[in-house]
Amino acid sequence: MKVKLFLAGLAVAGLAVSSAVAAPPEGKGKPRTGEGCKPKVAVVLKGTLASAPSLTSLSVNVTGGNRWGRTYKNAATPVTLDTKTKVRGGGMKTTADLVAKLTTGDRVVVQARVCKDELKDPVTTKPVLTATKVVGHPAKTEEDDDCFGFPGREPVGMTASGAAGLTVVPLALFLSSGLAGATH
């Protein structure tokens, strides 16, 4: 009985020591906020440019994004650009291309990395975003929405006035006509 009690006490003491050793002392370890913080999460924002971009920043009217980008939705969000920011879409490779090719109202997707702890209280403060990647495209026009995403084309048999050239044939009639297995 005394041996069991001694072993149980030894096990409890071992757990207490291991947990004390595992936690880093105050002021040591990785910071939870600020420069070099861990863990970081990817914030993805989708929207349109609120104003013309510059070489160091852009402003986005956020219409959607991932879980972490929800806090920025329905607002004009400033995004900082730096020398490490990748720019893609429409032949763009640099921030200079972004400034030259995109204007107010053009579509953008912005990716940024932010400390997870800085997003815990989004009501009082939203962290400043520094973009790691920006993908830009010109604003959609009515022509882009025509014919199932193929601008300037009409479906076969369709006319400008609608479905005037189409004929609906029941499947049974089609199969009985012999055209179903016909080859040219």
Buried (B, 14 or more C-beta within 10 A) or exposed (E): EEEEEEEEEEEEEEEEEEEEEEEEEEEEEEEEEEEEBEEBBBBBBBBBBBBEBEEEBBBBBBEEBEEBBBBBBEEBBEBEBEEEBBBBBBEBEEBEBBBEBBEEEBBBBBBBBBBBBBBEEEEEEBBEBBBBBBBBBBEEEEEEEEEEEEEEEEEEEBEEEEEEEEEEEEEEEEEEEEEEEEEE
